[in-house]
Amino acid sequence: MPRWGAAWWTAFLVCKPVLLIVRRRDWRGLDGIPRHGGALLAVNHVSEVDPLLVAEAVLATGRTPAFLAKSSLFGSGIVGWWFRAAGHVEVDRDRGRGGFDAALQALRSGALVVVYPEGSITKNSDGRLMELKSGAVRLALESGVPLIPVAQLGAQEILPAYSRRPRLLKRPVVTIDVGRPLGLDDLRGRGSDPDAVQVGTRRLADILATMIEDLAGDRSLV
């Protein structure tokens, strides 16, 4: 039996039955998620529900994901309790470097951190990738942990981007594809040098865009 703690068991017992009803799953490459130690998953963002679906896949590997989440979610009440108890990483954009350091400390202490490098749900109607922020690559370079691209499509068919109206009867296939760690060895000695970060971010954007394109192609054949 996995050792998730009360917060994750609560989420599992509440959410898992619902997910089984509203989606079919196509999980690829989960063995690429490290079973131990710090790592960073960089995931494209297509719907407000995709964190649940990504978390479900990660939990299936025996790891508990720590999402970078905005500080407003860590307030009072049951939502705030859950985000704190589940080990998510609070990012207060007003704190500047302070928010970055919280994520860096989590990685160095062995957490599996999930980041959405687009910074928000994609505004592209076809689910394609927007321009990436540099934070994911900066974290990988400063922490030394592997940066693993994760492409996913299908969650937007359950809850379209920026919509409050879920589509619960279609039961689409949600595909999550875990890629190989991004090659950053040639950049790691340069820390957070802006040129190194820019090169790494472009590499991440290229591989994620290709992975998403491949998933879209596969779905068009179904």
PAZAPA-4460 file (N, C-alpha, C; in steps of 0.05 Angstrom, whole numbers, plus 32768, in hexadecimal, padded with zeros to 4 digits):
% residues 222
    n_x    n_y    n_z   ca_x   ca_y   ca_z    c_x    c_y    c_z   seq   type   mol
   8011   7FE8   8000   8000   8000   8000   8012   8019   8000     1      M     A
   800C   802C   7FEE   801D   8044   7FED   801B   8055   8006     2      P     A
   8031   8062   800D   8032   8073   8025   802E   8090   801C     3      R     A
   8015   8099   8019   8010   80B3   800D   800A   80C8   8022     4      W     A
   8002   80C1   803A   7FF9   80D4   804D   7FDB   80DA   804A     5      G     A
   7FD0   80E7   805F   7FB3   80EC   8060   7FA9   80FD   8048     6      A     A
   7FB8   8111   8041   7FAF   8123   802C   7FAC   8114   8011     7      A     A
   7FC0   8105   800A   7FBE   80F7   7FF0   7FAA   80E0   7FF1     8      W     A
   7FA7   80D2   8008   7F93   80BD   8009   7F77   80C9   8006     9      W     A
   7F73   80E1   8013   7F59   80EE   8010   7F53   80F5   7FF3    10      T     A
   7F67   8101   7FE6   7F64   8108   7FC9   7F5E   80EF   7FB8    11      A     A
   7F6D   80D9   7FBE   7F6A   80C1   7FAE   7F4E   80B5   7FB2    12      F     A
   7F44   80B4   7FCA   7F2A   80A8   7FCF   7F13   80B8   7FC4    13      L     A
   7F17   80D3   7FC3   7F02   80E4   7FB9   7F03   80E6   7F9A    14      V     A
   7F1C   80E9   7F8F   7F1E   80EF   7F73   7F20   80D6   7F61    15      C     A
   7F2C   80C1   7F6A   7F30   80AA   7F59   7F16   809E   7F4D    16      K     A
   7F01   809B   7F5D   7EE8   8090   7F52   7EDD   80A3   7F3C    17      P     A
   7EE0   80BD   7F40   7ED6   80D0   7F2C   7EE6   80CE   7F12    18      V     A
   7F00   80CC   7F15   7F11   80CA   7EFD   7F0B   80B1   7EED    19      L     A
   7F06   809B   7EFB   7F00   8082   7EED   7EE7   8085   7EDC    20      L     A
   7ED5   8096   7EE5   7EBB   809A   7ED6   7EBE   80AD   7EBF    21      I     A
   7ECF   80C2   7EC2   7ECF   80D8   7EAE   7EE5   80D5   7E99    22      V     A
   7EF7   80C3   7E9D   7F0D   80C1   7E89   7F15   80A4   7E85    23      R     A
   7F20   809F   7E6D   7F30   8087   7E68   7F4E   8090   7E68    24      R     A
   7F60   807E   7E6E   7F7B   8087   7E71   7F8E   807A   7E5D    25      R     A
   7FA2   8089   7E55   7FB7   807F   7E44   7FD1   808A   7E50    26      D     A
   7FDE   807B   7E61   7FF6   8084   7E6E   800E   8078   7E61    27      W     A
   8021   8089   7E5A   8039   8080   7E4C   8053   8089   7E5A    28      R     A
   8065   8077   7E5C   8080   807E   7E66   8082   8084   7E84    29      G     A
   806F   8079   7E94   8070   807F   7EB0   8089   8075   7EBE    30      L     A
   8095   8060   7EB2   80AE   8056   7EBD   80C4   806A   7EBB    31      D     A
   80C0   8080   7EAD   80D4   8095   7EAB   80D3   80A8   7EC3    32      G     A
   80BF   80A6   7ED4   80BE   80B6   7EED   80D0   80A9   7F02    33      I     A
   80E4   80B7   7F0C   80F6   80AC   7F1F   80E7   80A2   7F38    34      P     A
   80EE   808B   7F42   80E0   8081   7F5A   80EB   808D   7F74    35      R     A
   8101   809A   7F73   810D   80A7   7F8B   811B   80C0   7F82    36      H     A
   811D   80D3   7F95   812E   80EB   7F91   811F   8101   7F82    37      G     A
   812B   8118   7F83   811F   8130   7F77   811E   812E   7F59    38      G     A
   8109   8138   7F4D   8105   8139   7F30   80F0   814E   7F2B    39      A     A
   80F1   8158   7F12   80DF   816D   7F0A   80CF   8164   7EF1    40      L     A
   80B5   8163   7EF3   80A4   815C   7EDC   8099   8176   7ED0    41      L     A
   809F   817B   7EB7   8095   8193   7EA9   807E   818B   7E97    42      A     A
   8066   8194   7E9D   804E   818A   7E90   803F   81A0   7E82    43      V     A
   8035   819B   7E6A   8024   81AF   7E5D   8009   81B0   7E6A    44      N     A
   7FFB   81C6   7E68   7FE3   81CB   7E78   7FCC   81D1   7E65    45      H     A
   7FB7   81C0   7E66   7FA1   81C2   7E53   7F86   81C6   7E61    46      V     A
   7F84   81C2   7E7B   7F6A   81C3   7E89   7F6F   81C6   7EA6    47      S     A
   7F5B   81D1   7EB4   7F5D   81D3   7ED1   7F5D   81B8   7EDF    48      E     A
   7F53   81A3   7ED1   7F52   8189   7EDE   7F6B   8178   7ED8    49      V     A
   7F7D   8182   7EC7   7F94   8170   7EC1   7FA7   816B   7ED8    50      D     A
   7FA9   817D   7EEC   7FB9   8176   7F03   7FAF   815C   7F11    51      P     A
   7F95   8158   7F12   7F8B   813F   7F1E   7F93   8127   7F0E    52      L     A
   7F93   8129   7EF4   7F99   8113   7EE2   7FB7   810D   7EE2    53      L     A
   7FC8   8122   7EE3   7FE5   811E   7EE5   7FEB   8112   7F00    54      V     A
   7FDF   811C   7F15   7FE4   8111   7F30   7FDD   80F4   7F31    55      A     A
   7FC6   80ED   7F25   7FBE   80D0   7F25   7FD3   80BF   7F19    56      E     A
   7FDF   80C8   7F02   7FF3   80B8   7EF5   800C   80B6   7F06    57      A     A
   8014   80CC   7F12   802C   80CC   7F22   8029   80BA   7F3B    58      V     A
   8012   80BC   7F48   800C   80AB   7F5F   800E   808D   7F58    59      L     A
   8007   8086   7F40   8008   806A   7F37   8024   805F   7F37    60      A     A
   8038   8071   7F36   8054   8068   7F37   805F   8065   7F54    61      T     A
   804F   806D   7F67   8058   806C   7F83   8063   8086   7F8D    62      G     A
   8066   809A   7F7C   806F   80B5   7F84   8057   80C7   7F8A    63      R     A
   805C   80DB   7F9B   8048   80F0   7FA0   8052   810A   7F93    64      T     A
   8042   8115   7F81   804B   812E   7F74   8048   8146   7F85    65      P     A
   805A   8159   7F83   8058   8173   7F91   8055   8188   7F7B    66      A     A
   803D   8192   7F78   8038   81A6   7F63   8041   81C2   7F6D    67      F     A
   804C   81D2   7F5B   804F   81EE   7F60   8034   81FB   7F5E    68      L     A
   802B   8208   7F73   8010   8212   7F74   8010   822F   7F7F    69      A     A
   7FFD   823F   7F75   7FFC   825B   7F7E   7FF5   825C   7F9C    70      K     A
   7FFF   8271   7FA9   7FFD   8274   7FC6   7FE0   8275   7FD0    71      S     A
   7FCE   827F   7FBF   7FB2   8282   7FC8   7FA5   8267   7FCF    72      S     A
   7FB0   8251   7FC4   7FA5   8236   7FCA   7FAE   822C   7FE5    73      L     A
   7FC1   8239   7FF2   7FCB   8230   800C   7FBF   823F   8023    74      F     A
   7FA8   824C   801F   7F9C   825B   8034   7F8E   8249   8048    75      G     A
   7F79   8254   8055   7F6B   8246   806A   7F57   8233   805D    76      S     A
   7F4B   8222   806E   7F36   8210   8064   7F42   81F5   805B    77      G     A
   7F30   81E4   8051   7F38   81C9   804A   7F4B   81C9   8032    78      I     A
   7F46   81DC   801F   7F58   81DD   8007   7F74   81E3   8010    79      V     A
   7F77   81F8   8020   7F92   81FF   802A   7F9F   81E9   803A    80      G     A
   7F8F   81DB   804B   7F9A   81C4   805A   7FA4   81AF   8046    81      W     A
   7F94   81A9   8032   7F9C   8194   8020   7FB6   819B   8011    82      W     A
   7FB8   81B3   8007   7FD0   81BA   7FF8   7FE9   81B9   800A    83      F     A
   7FE6   81C2   8023   7FFD   81C1   8035   8004   81A4   803C    84      R     A
   7FF0   8194   8043   7FF4   8179   804C   7FFE   8167   8036    85      A     A
   7FF6   816D   801D   7FFF   815C   8006   801B   8162   7FFE    86      A     A
   8027   8177   8009   8043   817D   8002   8048   818D   7FE9    87      G     A
   8033   819B   7FE0   8037   81AC   7FC8   8048   81C4   7FCF    88      H     A
   8052   81D1   7FBB   8065   81E7   7FBF   8058   8202   7FB9    89      V     A
   8057   8213   7FCD   804A   822C   7FCB   805C   8240   7FBB    90      E     A
   8050   824C   7FA7   805F   825F   7F97   8050   827A   7F98    91      V     A
   805C   828D   7FA6   8051   82A8   7FA8   8060   82B9   7F94    92      D     A
   8054   82C1   7F7F   8062   82D0   7F6A   806B   82EB   7F74    93      R     A
   805F   82F5   7F89   8067   830E   7F95   8081   830C   7FA4    94      D     A
   8089   82F3   7FAB   80A1   82EF   7FBB   80BA   82ED   7FA9    95      R     A
   80B6   82EB   7F8F   80CD   82EA   7F7D   80DD   82D1   7F83    96      G     A
   80F7   82D5   7F89   8109   82BF   7F8D   8100   82AC   7FA3    97      R     A
   80F1   82B6   7FB7   80E8   82A6   7FCD   80D7   828E   7FC4    98      G     A
   80C5   8293   7FB1   80B5   827E   7FA6   80C5   8269   7F97    99      G     A
   80D9   8273   7F88   80EB   8261   7F79   80FB   8250   7F8D   100      F     A
   8105   825C   7FA2   8115   824D   7FB6   8105   8237   7FC3   101      D     A
   80EB   823B   7FC8   80DA   8226   7FD4   80DA   820D   7FC2   102      A     A
   80D7   8211   7FA8   80D7   81FB   7F95   80F3   81EE   7F94   103      A     A
   8107   81FE   7F95   8123   81F4   7F94   8128   81E2   7FAC   104      L     A
   811F   81EB   7FC3   8123   81DB   7FDC   8114   81C1   7FDB   105      Q     A
   80FC   81C2   7FD0   80ED   81A9   7FCD   80FB   8195   7FBC   106      A     A
   8106   819E   7FA5   8115   818C   7F94   812E   8180   7FA1   107      L     A
   813C   8191   7FAF   8155   8188   7FBC   814F   8175   7FD3   108      R     A
   8137   8176   7FDE   8130   8164   7FF3   8123   814A   7FE9   109      S     A
   8122   8147   7FCE   8119   812E   7FC3   80FD   812D   7FB9   110      G     A
   80EF   8144   7FB6   80D4   8144   7FAD   80D2   8141   7F8F   111      A     A
   80BC   8135   7F86   80B5   8134   7F6A   80A2   814B   7F64   112      L     A
   80AD   8160   7F58   809F   8179   7F54   8093   817B   7F38   113      V     A
   807A   8183   7F36   806D   8187   7F1D   8069   81A4   7F17   114      V     A
   8072   81AD   7F00   8070   81C9   7EF8   8063   81CB   7EDD   115      V     A
   8053   81DF   7ED9   8047   81E5   7EBF   8057   81FD   7EB3   116      Y     A
   806A   81F7   7EA1   807C   820C   7E97   806F   8221   7E86   117      P     A
   8056   821D   7E7D   8048   8232   7E6F   803E   8248   7E82   118      E     A
   803C   8241   7E9B   8033   8254   7EAF   8015   8256   7EB3   119      G     A
   8006   824B   7EA0   7FE9   824C   7EA1   7FDE   8238   7E8D   120      S     A
   7FC4   8233   7E8E   7FB8   8221   7E7A   7FBB   822E   7E5F   121      I     A
   7FC2   821D   7E4B   7FC6   8227   7E30   7FAD   8236   7E26   122      T     A
   7FB2   824B   7E18   7F9D   825A   7E0B   7F99   8252   7DEE   123      K     A
   7FA8   823E   7DE5   7FA5   8234   7DCA   7F8E   8220   7DC9   124      N     A
   7F7B   8224   7DB8   7F63   8214   7DB8   7F68   81F7   7DB1   125      S     A
   7F7E   81F1   7DA4   7F85   81D5   7D9D   7F96   81C8   7DB2   126      D     A
   7F9B   81D5   7DC8   7FAB   81CA   7DDE   7FC8   81CB   7DDA   127      G     A
   7FD1   81D8   7DC5   7FEE   81D9   7DC0   7FFC   81EB   7DD4   128      R     A
   8016   81E8   7DD5   8027   81F5   7DE9   8029   8213   7DE5   129      L     A
   8028   8222   7DFB   802E   823F   7DFA   804C   8243   7DFF   130      M     A
   8055   825B   7DFE   8071   8261   7E05   8076   825A   7E22   131      E     A
   808D   824E   7E27   8094   8245   7E42   80A1   825B   7E52   132      L     A
   809C   825B   7E6C   80AB   826A   7E80   80C5   825B   7E85   133      K     A
   80D8   8269   7E91   80F3   825D   7E95   80F6   824E   7EAF   134      S     A
   80E2   8250   7EC1   80E6   8246   7EDC   80ED   8228   7EDE   135      G     A
   80E1   8217   7ECD   80E7   81FA   7ECF   8104   81F4   7EC9   136      A     A
   810F   8201   7EB5   812B   81FC   7EAE   813D   8208   7EC3   137      V     A
   8137   8220   7ECD   8147   822B   7EE3   8148   8219   7EFB   138      R     A
   8131   820E   7F02   8130   81FB   7F19   8141   81E3   7F14   139      L     A
   813F   81D8   7EFC   814F   81C0   7EF6   816D   81C6   7EF6   140      A     A
   8175   81DC   7EEB   8191   81E3   7EEB   819C   81E8   7F06   141      L     A
   818D   81F6   7F17   8197   81FC   7F32   8196   81E5   7F45   142      E     A
   8182   81D4   7F41   8180   81BD   7F54   8190   81A5   7F4B   143      S     A
   8195   81A2   7F31   81A2   818B   7F27   8191   8172   7F23   144      G     A
   8176   8175   7F27   8165   815E   7F24   815D   815A   7F07   145      V     A
   8154   8143   7EFF   814A   813F   7EE3   8131   814F   7EDD   146      P     A
   8130   815A   7EC5   8118   8168   7EBC   810B   8157   7EA7   147      L     A
   80F3   814E   7EAD   80E5   813A   7E9C   80CD   8146   7E8F   148      I     A
   80CC   8147   7E74   80B4   8152   7E67   809D   813E   7E68   149      P     A
   8085   8149   7E6D   806D   8138   7E6D   8058   8146   7E5C   150      V     A
   804F   8138   7E47   803A   8143   7E35   8020   8135   7E3C   151      A     A
   800A   8144   7E3B   7FF0   8138   7E41   7FDB   8147   7E31   152      Q     A
   7FC7   8137   7E28   7FB0   8141   7E19   7F98   8130   7E22   153      L     A
   7F80   813C   7E21   7F68   812E   7E27   7F58   813B   7E3E   154      G     A
   7F67   8147   7E51   7F59   8153   7E68   7F46   8169   7E5F   155      A     A
   7F4E   8177   7E49   7F3E   818D   7E3F   7F23   8184   7E34   156      Q     A
   7F21   8169   7E2F   7F07   815F   7E26   7EF4   8159   7E3D   157      E     A
   7EFF   8158   7E55   7EEF   8156   7E6D   7EE6   8171   7E77   158      I     A
   7EFA   8184   7E78   7EF4   819F   7E7F   7F04   81B1   7E6D   159      L     A
   7EF7   81BE   7E59   7F06   81CF   7E47   7F15   81E5   7E55   160      P     A
   7F2A   81EE   7E4A   7F3A   8204   7E55   7F29   821C   7E5B   161      A     A
   7F2C   8227   7E73   7F1E   823F   7E7B   7F00   823D   7E7B   162      Y     A
   7EF6   8224   7E7E   7ED9   821F   7E7F   7ED2   8215   7E9B   163      S     A
   7EB9   821A   7EA3   7EAE   8210   7EBC   7E99   81FA   7EB7   164      R     A
   7E98   81F1   7E9E   7E83   81DD   7E97   7E91   81C3   7E8F   165      R     A
   7E92   81B0   7EA1   7E9F   8196   7E9A   7E8E   8186   7E87   166      P     A
   7E9B   8175   7E78   7E8D   8162   7E66   7E92   8146   7E72   167      R     A
   7E7F   813D   7E81   7E84   8125   7E91   7E7A   810B   7E83   168      L     A
   7E6D   810D   7E6D   7E61   80F5   7E61   7E72   80E9   7E4A   169      L     A
   7E85   80F9   7E3F   7E93   80F0   7E28   7EA8   80DA   7E2F   170      K     A
   7EB3   80DC   7E46   7EC8   80C9   7E50   7EDF   80C6   7E3C   171      R     A
   7EEE   80DC   7E38   7F04   80DC   7E24   7F1C   80CD   7E2F   172      P     A
   7F2D   80C6   7E1C   7F48   80BB   7E24   7F5A   80D3   7E2C   173      V     A
   7F66   80D1   7E43   7F79   80E4   7E4C   7F95   80D7   7E4A   174      V     A
   7FA6   80E3   7E39   7FC0   80D8   7E34   7FD5   80E8   7E42   175      T     A
   7FE6   80DB   7E51   7FFC   80E7   7E5F   8015   80D8   7E57   176      I     A
   8028   80E7   7E4C   8041   80DB   7E41   8059   80E7   7E4F   177      D     A
   8068   80D6   7E5E   807F   80DF   7E6C   8098   80DB   7E5A   178      V     A
   80A6   80F0   7E55   80BD   80EE   7E43   80D7   80E8   7E52   179      G     A
   80EC   80E8   7E43   8107   80E4   7E4F   8111   80FE   7E5B   180      R     A
   8122   80FD   7E6F   812D   8115   7E7B   813A   8127   7E65   181      P     A
   8135   8141   7E68   8140   8154   7E55   815E   8155   7E57   182      L     A
   816C   8156   7E41   8189   8158   7E41   8193   8174   7E49   183      G     A
   819D   8176   7E61   81A6   8190   7E6C   81C3   818F   7E76   184      L     A
   81D0   8178   7E73   81EB   8174   7E7F   81FF   818A   7E76   185      D     A
   81FD   8193   7E5D   820F   81A7   7E53   820A   81C2   7E5E   186      D     A
   81F3   81C6   7E6B   81EB   81E0   7E76   81ED   81E1   7E94   187      L     A
   81EF   81CB   7EA2   81ED   81CA   7EBF   8203   81D9   7ECC   188      R     A
   821B   81D9   7EC2   8231   81E8   7ECF   822D   8206   7ECE   189      G     A
   821A   820F   7EBF   8216   822C   7EBC   81FF   8237   7ECE   190      R     A
   81F4   8225   7EDF   81E0   822E   7EF2   81C8   823B   7EE4   191      G     A
   81C1   8252   7EEF   81AA   8260   7EE3   81B2   8277   7ED0   192      S     A
   81C9   8273   7EC4   81D2   8286   7EAF   81BB   828A   7E9B   193      D     A
   81B4   82A3   7E95   819D   82A8   7E83   819F   829A   7E68   194      P     A
   81B7   829A   7E5C   81B9   828D   7E42   81B4   826E   7E45   195      D     A
   81BF   8262   7E5A   81BA   8246   7E5E   819D   8240   7E63   196      A     A
   8190   8251   7E72   8173   824D   7E78   8163   824F   7E5E   197      V     A
   816A   8262   7E4D   815C   8266   7E34   815F   824E   7E22   198      Q     A
   8178   8243   7E20   817C   822C   7E10   816C   8214   7E1A   199      V     A
   816D   8210   7E35   815F   81FA   7E41   8141   81FC   7E3D   200      G     A
   8136   8214   7E40   811A   8219   7E3C   8111   8213   7E20   201      T     A
   8121   821A   7E0D   811B   8214   7DF1   811B   81F6   7DEC   202      R     A
   812E   81E8   7DF8   812E   81CB   7DF5   8115   81BF   7E01   203      R     A
   810D   81C8   7E18   80F5   81BE   7E25   80DC   81C4   7E13   204      L     A
   80DA   81DC   7E09   80C4   81E3   7DF8   80C3   81D2   7DDF   205      A     A
   80DA   81CD   7DD3   80DA   81BD   7DBB   80D1   81A0   7DC0   206      D     A
   80DB   8194   7DD6   80D3   8178   7DDB   80B6   8176   7DE3   207      I     A
   80AD   8188   7DF4   8091   8187   7DFC   807E   818B   7DE4   208      L     A
   8085   819F   7DD2   8075   81A3   7DBB   8073   818B   7DA9   209      A     A
   808A   817D   7DA6   808B   8165   7D95   807A   814F   7DA2   210      T     A
   807D   814C   7DBC   806D   8137   7DCA   804F   813C   7DC8   211      M     A
   8047   8155   7DCB   802B   815C   7DC9   8021   8157   7DAD   212      I     A
   8031   815F   7D99   802A   815A   7D7D   8026   813D   7D78   213      E     A
   8037   812C   7D83   8035   810F   7D7F   801B   8105   7D8C   214      D     A
   8015   810F   7DA4   7FFC   8106   7DB1   7FE4   810E   7DA1   215      L     A
   7FE4   8127   7D97   7FCE   8130   7D87   7FCA   811F   7D6E   216      A     A
   7FE1   8117   7D61   7FDF   8106   7D4A   7FD4   80EB   7D50   217      G     A
   7FDC   80DF   7D67   7FD2   80C5   7D70   7FB3   80C7   7D74   218      D     A
   7FAB   80DD   7D81   7F8E   80E0   7D88   7F7D   80E3   7D6E   219      R     A
   7F89   80EF   7D5A   7F7A   80F3   7D41   7F75   80D8   7D33   220      S     A
   7F85   80C4   7D3A   7F82   80AA   7D2D   7F6E   8098   7D3B   221      L     A
   7F66   80A1   7D53   7F53   8090   7D63   7F37   8093   7D58   222      V     A
***
